[in-house]
Amino acid sequence: MTEKELLYVEDALGHEKFMKSCSGKTSAELKDPTLSTYVRDLCKKHDEIFNKFLNLL
């Protein structure tokens, strides 16, 4: 893997970590159970994407 590709993966990991963190916090704060469940699912999706990028290393 080239240095440029590694930088891309590192950047993508940072974005996914941020999105996972934000969606997890937001889900806990939402009062609407349907919306909270949807955002929790987004958190899980970002966690899966994070792990896929991590496995590239």
C-alpha positions as CSV (number, residue, x, y, z in Angstrom):
1,M,0.0,0.0,0.0
2,T,1.4,3.4,-0.9
3,E,1.8,6.3,1.5
4,K,-1.0,8.1,-0.2
5,E,-3.4,5.1,0.2
6,L,-2.4,4.8,3.9
7,L,-3.2,8.5,4.4
8,Y,-6.6,7.9,2.8
9,V,-7.4,5.0,5.1
10,E,-6.2,6.9,8.1
11,D,-8.4,9.8,7.2
12,A,-11.4,7.5,6.5
13,L,-10.9,5.8,9.9
14,G,-11.0,9.2,11.6
15,H,-14.2,10.2,9.8
16,E,-15.9,6.9,10.7
17,K,-14.7,7.1,14.3
18,F,-16.2,10.6,14.5
19,M,-19.5,9.5,12.9
20,K,-19.8,6.5,15.2
21,S,-19.2,8.7,18.3
22,C,-21.7,11.4,17.2
23,S,-24.4,8.9,16.3
24,G,-24.0,7.0,19.6
25,K,-24.3,10.2,21.6
26,T,-27.2,11.4,19.6
27,S,-29.1,8.1,19.9
28,A,-28.8,8.3,23.7
29,E,-30.2,11.8,23.8
30,L,-33.2,11.3,21.5
31,K,-36.6,10.9,23.1
32,D,-38.4,9.4,20.1
33,P,-37.7,5.7,20.3
34,T,-38.1,5.1,16.5
35,L,-35.6,7.8,15.7
36,S,-33.3,6.7,18.4
37,T,-33.3,3.1,17.0
38,Y,-32.6,4.4,13.5
39,V,-29.6,6.5,14.7
40,R,-28.4,3.5,16.8
41,D,-28.4,1.5,13.6
42,L,-26.4,4.2,11.9
43,C,-23.9,3.9,14.7
44,K,-23.6,0.2,14.1
45,K,-23.2,0.8,10.3
46,H,-20.3,3.3,11.0
47,D,-18.7,0.7,13.3
48,E,-18.8,-1.9,10.5
49,I,-17.3,0.6,8.0
50,F,-14.6,1.5,10.5
51,N,-13.7,-2.2,11.0
52,K,-13.6,-2.7,7.2
53,F,-11.1,0.2,6.8
54,L,-9.1,-1.1,9.8
55,N,-8.8,-4.5,8.2
56,L,-7.1,-2.9,5.2
57,L,-4.1,-2.2,7.3
